[in-house]
Amino acid sequence: MSPLLVLEKQIQPLAHIIQASRAFAKPLDVSYDNEADVLYISFGKPKRAADSEAVSEHIVVRKDKAGRAIGYTVRNASEAL
């Protein structure tokens, strides 16, 4: 597989995250826990979630009390991306 196709495949799962960030008009805060292999993506300043929902094997949407997405957690990030 060409390097360009590999890159496209790796970026594709993040497309909806970028679109959601634009909808909220807030900067993304991204951090990675190398030991746990978890990628944290927050819309604006990270805050504690009131609820969460797994949307795929690796991706969990974190939500505030009103049910709005405030970020994503990507488990097994090195495998998922």
Protein Blocks (a to p, Z undefined) as FASTA:
>chain_A
ZZklmmmmmmmmmmmmmmmmmmnopacdddddfklopacddehjadddfbdcdfbfklcc
dddfkopafbdcdehkllmZZ
